[in-house]
Amino acid sequence: MTNIIEVENKIITLRDQQVILDSDVAELYGVQTKEINQAVRNNPEKFPIGYIWELSTEET
């Protein structure tokens, strides 16, 4: 079971927003990153505009 400290440790700040990377979300759920991204692609209506964005080359 994931505890609050484990989740808090995954939060980073990018573009003045607190975010969790897809790879960290996948780790928390115990799945592969591609499964998280596929779920997002297949269900865009479940995510508000601006909720998901891609990192620039400089940010990676």
C-alpha positions as CSV (number, residue, x, y, z in Angstrom):
1,M,0.0,0.0,0.0
2,T,1.3,3.4,-1.0
3,N,1.6,5.9,1.9
4,I,1.3,9.7,1.7
5,I,5.1,10.2,2.2
6,E,5.8,8.0,-0.8
7,V,3.4,10.1,-3.0
8,E,4.7,13.4,-1.6
9,N,8.2,12.4,-2.5
10,K,7.1,12.0,-6.2
11,I,5.8,15.6,-6.5
12,I,8.1,18.0,-8.3
13,T,7.7,21.6,-9.4
14,L,7.8,22.4,-13.2
15,R,6.5,25.5,-14.8
16,D,5.4,26.8,-11.4
17,Q,3.1,23.8,-11.1
18,Q,3.3,20.8,-8.7
19,V,3.3,17.6,-10.9
20,I,4.0,13.9,-10.8
21,L,5.7,12.4,-13.8
22,D,3.9,9.6,-15.7
23,S,6.7,7.2,-14.8
24,D,6.1,7.9,-11.1
25,V,2.4,7.5,-11.4
26,A,3.0,4.2,-13.1
27,E,5.3,3.1,-10.2
28,L,2.7,4.1,-7.6
29,Y,0.1,2.0,-9.5
30,G,2.5,-0.9,-10.2
31,V,2.1,-0.7,-13.9
32,Q,4.3,0.3,-16.9
33,T,4.5,3.9,-18.0
34,K,3.1,3.0,-21.4
35,E,-0.1,1.7,-19.7
36,I,-0.6,5.1,-18.0
37,N,-0.1,7.0,-21.2
38,Q,-2.4,4.6,-23.1
39,A,-5.1,5.1,-20.5
40,V,-4.8,8.9,-20.9
41,R,-4.9,8.6,-24.7
42,N,-7.9,6.3,-24.6
43,N,-9.9,8.5,-22.1
44,P,-9.1,12.2,-22.8
45,E,-12.5,13.2,-21.5
46,K,-11.6,12.1,-18.0
47,F,-8.8,14.7,-17.8
48,P,-9.4,18.5,-17.7
49,I,-7.6,20.7,-20.2
50,G,-4.1,21.5,-19.0
51,Y,-4.1,18.5,-16.7
52,I,-1.6,16.6,-18.9
53,W,1.3,18.2,-20.8
54,E,4.5,17.0,-22.3
55,L,8.0,18.1,-21.1
56,S,10.2,20.1,-23.4
57,T,13.7,18.8,-24.2
58,E,15.2,21.2,-21.7
59,E,12.9,20.0,-18.9
60,T,13.8,16.3,-19.4
